[in-house]
Amino acid sequence: MSDFVSDFWGYYIAALVVLSLFWLGYVLWTQSHLKLPKGEKAQVTGHKWDGDLEEYNNPLPRWWMGLFYITIVFAVGYLVLYPGMGAFAGTKGWTSQGQYQEESAAKEAAIKPLYDKYVAIDIPTLSKDEEARKSGQSLFLTYCMQCHGSDARGAKGFPNLTDNDWLYGGSPEKILETINGGRGGQMPAFGAAFGEEKVKDVANYVLKIASKNYDAVRAGRGEETFKQVCVACHQADGKGSQTIGAPNLTDKVWLYGGSEHTIIETITNGRKNRMPAWKEALGDGKVHLLAAYVYGLSHKEGADSAAQ
């Protein structure tokens, strides 16, 4: 696909390239006919450096001119084979993107067997293999740490993968499903529907079921709204649903923060987050190894499963 918005620019650049080559050839040809008359010495041009260093008007050396002719011939051949003449792609059809894809495919084909050998091993067993764990950690630091952190403890809006709190479930099958297909989490905004006061009431009811400090009067009013609207996702007991990725509001794990201000912000504006799908980019072998590494983070002996 051409980078030019109009065909004119492709022709314009091609014309400049051709004219430049002709001009260089012409200049070189005119200089090749300059010779000093027999017995005559070259004159100085009048340019001086450092007092005594002068420039003589000698004809160009033949060997240098020969090299220059070769570069022009090389340029013509190159421009026929490769892109450089505006929109003309060259007879070889080379592109930097195509070369990158070819080299990436070759590299992937070479290393694919190294990862595919792990696919036959179940994830709980693989998570305890030291060699597999190191390979999985390397993949994690390459593809996952940008969101979940190098220690996998996440950040605001990005889940902690080292505890036992899972929005969609932490079984080997669910972790594989998450990495393969990605996740799209969304909570609708209720600020316009509830109004400021009702939002504060619901926020205080959430604080109540989370065993935090709350305003009893507001929590009492907010309970009715919660049971009318919020139970659809978070269930009547507020423990959420892993089926749809609705978080448990009764524990101390908060993806965006559990202060009254943050809860009000969440109810008012809603939340939207997206984890990309990695199956196509990484392939089954790498995804399987990543899943085993992530599974192992929260299934270590004596692992701390406390909330972040």
Phi, psi and omega per residue, in radians:
M1 nan 2.302 -3.087
S2 -1.271 2.534 3.064
D3 -1.433 -0.147 -3.072
F4 -1.565 2.442 3.125
V5 -1.462 -0.224 3.122
S6 -2.471 2.506 3.113
D7 -1.099 -0.387 -3.110
F8 -0.989 -0.745 -3.055
W9 -1.181 -0.581 3.071
G10 -1.111 -0.806 3.097
Y11 -1.151 -0.633 -3.132
Y12 -1.074 -0.835 -3.135
I13 -1.179 -0.705 3.113
A14 -1.062 -0.723 3.127
A15 -1.124 -0.734 3.108
L16 -1.059 -0.744 -3.132
V17 -1.109 -0.830 -3.124
V18 -1.094 -0.825 3.135
L19 -1.074 -0.662 3.130
S20 -1.107 -0.744 3.126
L21 -1.143 -0.747 3.106
F22 -1.097 -0.706 -3.136
W23 -1.141 -0.759 3.109
L24 -1.081 -0.744 3.110
G25 -1.102 -0.718 3.127
Y26 -1.105 -0.824 3.137
V27 -1.046 -0.764 -3.141
L28 -1.106 -0.720 -3.136
W29 -1.128 -0.734 3.134
T30 -1.138 -0.648 -3.135
Q31 -1.258 -0.474 -3.112
S32 -1.241 -0.254 -3.134
H33 -1.674 -0.019 3.127
L34 -1.438 2.185 3.105
K35 -2.435 2.558 3.047
L36 -1.363 2.316 3.050
P37 -0.975 2.560 -3.089
K38 -1.030 2.245 3.138
G39 1.528 -0.129 -3.119
E40 -1.678 2.465 3.122
K41 -1.706 2.643 3.114
A42 -1.170 2.484 3.123
Q43 -1.663 2.696 3.088
V44 -1.342 2.652 -3.113
T45 -1.509 -0.200 -3.084
G46 1.735 -0.153 3.093
H47 -1.408 2.292 -3.140
K48 -2.310 2.546 3.077
W49 -2.322 2.450 3.110
D50 0.950 0.543 3.032
G51 1.526 -0.959 -3.010
D52 -1.956 -0.157 -3.090
L53 -1.478 2.040 -3.081
E54 -2.073 2.732 3.129
E55 -1.807 2.210 3.128
Y56 -1.701 2.583 -3.122
N57 -1.606 1.132 3.141
N58 -1.494 2.617 3.006
P59 -1.083 2.676 3.139
L60 -1.134 2.474 3.116
P61 -1.080 2.475 -3.099
R62 -1.104 -0.698 -3.120
W63 -1.125 -0.631 3.124
W64 -1.195 -0.718 3.126
M65 -1.137 -0.636 3.096
G66 -1.080 -0.737 3.103
L67 -1.109 -0.661 -3.141
F68 -1.132 -0.734 3.075
Y69 -1.044 -0.706 3.138
I70 -1.095 -0.711 3.140
T71 -1.125 -0.623 3.113
I72 -1.171 -0.750 3.102
V73 -1.098 -0.730 3.101
F74 -1.070 -0.741 -3.139
A75 -1.069 -0.737 3.122
V76 -1.088 -0.805 3.124
G77 -1.083 -0.734 -3.139
Y78 -1.087 -0.785 -3.090
L79 -1.208 -0.379 3.042
V80 -1.320 -0.676 -3.057
L81 -1.499 -0.625 -3.000
Y82 -2.152 2.821 3.137
P83 -1.133 2.510 -3.139
G84 2.954 -0.137 -3.117
M85 -1.923 1.125 3.138
G86 1.135 -2.178 -3.087
A87 -1.427 -0.139 3.135
F88 -1.215 2.143 -3.019
A89 -1.485 -0.122 -3.087
G90 1.543 2.648 -3.073
T91 -1.191 -0.409 3.132
K92 -1.437 -0.259 3.131
G93 1.163 0.477 -3.104
W94 -1.289 2.451 2.975
T95 -2.436 2.653 3.114
S96 -1.122 -0.636 3.112
Q97 -1.137 -0.739 3.116
G98 -1.107 -0.704 3.117
Q99 -1.152 -0.705 3.113
Y100 -1.072 -0.789 -3.134
Q101 -1.121 -0.683 3.127
E102 -1.140 -0.790 3.138
E103 -1.181 -0.666 3.116
S104 -1.125 -0.722 3.137
A105 -1.127 -0.693 3.131
A106 -1.146 -0.731 3.127
K107 -1.164 -0.726 -3.141
E108 -1.103 -0.715 3.126
A109 -1.109 -0.569 -3.121
A110 -1.294 -0.646 -3.065
I111 -1.692 -0.192 -3.098
K112 -0.965 -0.781 3.139
P113 -1.055 -0.482 -3.133
L114 -1.151 -0.553 -3.140
Y115 -1.624 -0.605 -3.074
D116 -1.134 -0.413 -3.127
K117 -1.144 -0.318 -3.124
Y118 -1.526 -0.260 -3.030
V119 -1.065 -0.599 -3.094
A120 -1.287 -0.206 -3.104
I121 -1.641 2.292 -3.125
D122 -1.158 2.659 -2.985
I123 -1.086 -0.797 3.108
P124 -1.005 -0.722 3.113
T125 -1.190 -0.756 -3.117
L126 -1.120 -0.557 -3.111
S127 -1.153 -0.287 -3.134
K128 -1.729 -0.072 3.127
D129 -1.419 2.138 -3.040
E130 -1.119 -0.759 -3.140
E131 -1.122 -0.755 3.127
A132 -1.152 -0.651 3.141
R133 -1.103 -0.722 3.121
K134 -1.157 -0.702 3.105
S135 -1.161 -0.707 3.104
G136 -1.127 -0.671 3.108
Q137 -1.131 -0.691 3.106
S138 -1.076 -0.749 3.085
L139 -1.114 -0.727 -3.135
F140 -1.078 -0.766 -3.130
L141 -1.209 -0.371 3.111
T142 -1.467 -0.754 -2.964
Y143 -1.934 -0.389 -2.942
C144 -1.990 -0.423 -3.013
M145 -1.161 -0.386 -3.127
Q146 -1.029 -0.549 3.127
C147 -1.826 -0.794 -3.017
H148 -1.603 -0.072 3.124
G149 1.467 2.725 -3.124
S150 -1.145 -0.454 3.111
D151 -1.636 0.037 3.115
A152 1.162 0.283 -3.126
R153 -1.590 0.073 3.020
G154 1.238 -2.878 -3.136
A155 -2.803 -3.044 3.136
K156 -1.055 2.084 -3.128
G157 1.567 -0.086 -3.126
F158 -2.238 2.101 -2.977
P159 -1.084 2.575 2.974
N160 -1.349 2.157 -3.085
L161 -1.708 0.077 -3.083
T162 -1.769 -0.120 3.109
D163 -1.757 -2.947 -3.116
N164 -1.913 0.400 3.107
D165 -1.788 2.053 -3.048
W166 -2.216 2.244 3.114
L167 -1.179 -0.668 -3.074
Y168 -2.031 0.066 -3.127
G169 1.887 2.527 -3.076
G170 -1.968 0.340 3.074
S171 -1.267 2.777 3.109
P172 -0.935 -0.707 -3.116
E173 -1.139 -0.715 -3.115
K174 -1.225 -0.662 3.104
I175 -1.132 -0.738 3.068
L176 -1.060 -0.766 3.139
E177 -1.070 -0.712 -3.119
T178 -1.162 -0.817 -3.114
I179 -1.193 -0.732 -3.120
N180 -1.121 -0.900 -3.001
G181 -1.771 -0.141 -3.079
G182 1.287 3.117 3.118
R183 -2.455 2.542 3.065
G184 -2.199 1.688 -3.106
G185 -1.637 2.373 -3.136
Q186 -2.635 2.319 2.981
M187 -2.053 2.239 -3.120
P188 -1.200 2.733 3.092
A189 -1.452 2.321 -3.130
F190 -2.007 0.099 -3.094
G191 -1.008 -0.807 -3.112
A192 -1.216 -0.649 -3.098
A193 -1.309 -0.665 -3.070
F194 -1.522 -0.715 -2.960
G195 1.537 2.822 -3.017
E196 -1.053 -0.779 -3.068
E197 -1.186 -0.768 -3.121
K198 -1.164 -0.588 3.074
V199 -1.070 -0.765 3.121
K200 -1.133 -0.629 3.121
D201 -1.118 -0.831 3.136
V202 -1.112 -0.704 3.125
A203 -1.035 -0.696 3.139
N204 -1.250 -0.546 3.048
Y205 -1.175 -0.687 3.084
V206 -1.093 -0.704 3.081
L207 -1.076 -0.632 -3.135
K208 -1.134 -0.871 -3.088
I209 -1.272 -0.267 3.070
A210 -1.600 0.106 3.112
S211 1.064 0.723 3.055
K212 -1.959 3.003 3.091
N213 -1.153 2.353 -3.069
Y214 -2.598 2.845 3.064
D215 -1.561 2.006 -3.033
A216 -1.081 -0.687 -3.123
V217 -1.143 -0.822 3.137
R218 -1.151 -0.689 -3.139
A219 -1.094 -0.655 3.107
G220 -1.090 -0.739 3.110
R221 -1.251 -0.647 -3.100
G222 -1.213 -0.447 -3.137
E223 -1.058 -0.721 -3.134
E224 -1.092 -0.784 3.118
T225 -1.128 -0.731 3.132
F226 -1.018 -0.780 -3.082
K227 -1.297 -0.297 3.088
Q228 -1.536 -0.615 -2.988
V229 -2.026 -0.884 -2.931
C230 -1.351 -0.375 -3.109
V231 -1.124 -0.356 -3.119
A232 -1.008 -0.579 3.122
C233 -1.912 -0.802 -3.002
H234 -1.551 -0.025 3.114
Q235 1.225 2.847 -3.059
A236 -1.106 -0.569 -3.124
D237 -1.570 0.000 3.109
G238 1.348 0.143 -3.076
K239 -1.503 0.017 3.033
G240 1.299 -2.954 -3.108
S241 -2.587 2.139 3.087
Q242 -1.274 -0.316 3.133
T243 -1.110 -0.708 -3.125
I244 -1.932 0.033 3.107
G245 1.353 0.452 3.098
A246 -1.474 2.133 -3.018
P247 -1.205 2.690 3.033
N248 -1.317 2.140 -3.097
L249 -1.661 0.030 -3.060
T250 -1.758 -0.118 3.131
D251 -1.745 -2.924 -3.102
K252 -1.886 0.347 3.120
V253 -1.774 2.040 -3.090
W254 -2.212 2.123 -3.082
L255 -1.215 -0.598 -3.116
Y256 -2.011 -0.024 -3.113
G257 2.011 2.569 -3.051
G258 -2.002 0.328 3.079
S259 -1.340 2.824 3.129
E260 -1.029 -0.737 -3.130
H261 -1.044 -0.785 -3.098
T262 -1.211 -0.679 3.113
I263 -1.122 -0.717 3.077
I264 -1.075 -0.735 3.111
E265 -1.071 -0.728 -3.131
T266 -1.133 -0.813 -3.125
I267 -1.158 -0.709 -3.092
T268 -1.170 -0.869 -3.001
N269 -1.776 -0.221 -3.060
G270 1.315 3.113 3.108
R271 -2.419 2.550 3.090
K272 -2.505 2.211 -3.121
N273 -2.483 2.737 -3.092
R274 -2.534 2.225 2.965
M275 -1.832 2.226 -3.099
P276 -1.231 2.738 3.051
A277 -1.448 2.435 -3.053
W278 -2.014 -0.042 -3.058
K279 -1.028 -0.843 -3.086
E280 -1.180 -0.683 -3.084
A281 -1.291 -0.644 -3.007
L282 -1.812 -0.550 -3.086
G283 1.526 2.890 -3.025
D284 -1.094 -0.708 -3.078
G285 -1.091 -0.865 -3.118
K286 -1.188 -0.681 3.118
V287 -1.094 -0.750 3.138
H288 -1.070 -0.740 3.139
L289 -1.183 -0.703 3.084
L290 -1.098 -0.754 3.137
A291 -1.061 -0.706 3.119
A292 -1.139 -0.700 3.119
Y293 -1.129 -0.811 3.137
V294 -1.114 -0.725 3.109
Y295 -1.047 -0.728 -3.118
G296 -1.176 -0.436 -3.134
L297 -1.088 -0.594 -3.096
S298 -1.884 0.170 3.137
H299 -2.272 0.717 3.045
K300 -1.576 2.662 3.096
E301 -1.134 2.197 3.140
G302 1.264 0.317 -3.105
A303 -1.150 2.493 3.105
D304 -1.379 2.013 -3.115
S305 -1.762 0.281 3.135
A306 -1.204 2.778 3.138
A307 -1.275 2.722 3.075
Q308 -1.370 nan nan
